Amino acid sequence: MHPFAAGTRFRAELRRSGDSSGFDVPDDVVTQLGGGHPRVVATVNGHRFRTVISSSPRGYWLGVSPWRRAAARVTARRPHDIDLELDLGTAARR
């Protein structure tokens, strides 16, 4: 089993940044996932999706598109639990 296969969880509120919305990802979460800009499978309110953690002026960012926000019932001004695990299927193809 890959050491990060179990993933990690953090809690955050949805935030707008320019034209996009998403979650600020704590530095320690990115470190637990191996650093950099890892490809991950995110789960929010039971909705799973593949994405990449990117950089933002405030640190790391997990963008959430409008249709993913709707599917996961994600709203602003409310904390959400976000589960992340490395996307090992994608990582193996790189």
N, C-alpha and C positions, 0 to 999 in steps of 0.2 A: 504494500500500500504506500502511496506517495505521502510524505510527511504532512502535506497541507490538504490532503483529500478531505479531511473532516471539516475544513473551513473555519470561519470565524464569524462572530456576530457583533454588530454595533448598533447603537440607537442614534437616530438623527431626525431632524425636521427637514422637510422638503424646502428647498431654497431656489429662488430665481436668480439667474446670473445672465444679464443681457437678454437674449432671446430664448435661452434654454432654462430648464429646471432640473434639479437633481439634488444629490446629497453630498455634503462635505465628508470625505473619508478620513478618519484619523490616521496620522502617520504610523502609529504602532500596528494598525490593521494591515496597511500596505507592507510593512516590514514582515509581519507574520506570513504574508502571502509571497514573500521572496523579493520584495522591492520592485522598483521601476514602475512600469505601467502594465500590470498583469491582466491577462485575459481571464475573465471570471464568469461564473454562473451566479447570478444574484437571485435571491428569493425575498420578495416583499409581500406580506399578506397572502402567502401561498402561491403567488404568481412568480414563475421562474423565467429568467431570460438571460441570454448571453450578452456580454458587453466588455468593454475595456475601461479600466480606471485610468483617467487622464489627469493632466496637470491643470491647475487653475491658479490665479494670483494668490489665493488663500491656502493652497496646498494641493490635495488630491480631490478629484471630483468623480462622482458616479452619475452620469447624465441619465435622465429618465424621460423618454419621449411622451407626448400627450396620450397616445394609445396605450402605452405601458402603464402610465399613471391611472388611466381609466380601468384597465384590466386588473390592476393591483389595488384599486380603490385607495390611491394615495392622495391625500389632501395636505394643504399647507397648514401651518400652525398646529400640527399634531405630531408628536414623536412616533416614529416607525422603527420596528426592528428590521434590520437588513442582514441577511445571511449571505456570506460570500464564500465561494470555494473556487479554487483554480479550475479553469476550463481545460482539463487535461486532454480532452479530445482535440481541441484547437492547438494546444501547446505541442502535442505530438506531431502535428502536421507542419510545424514551422521548420 
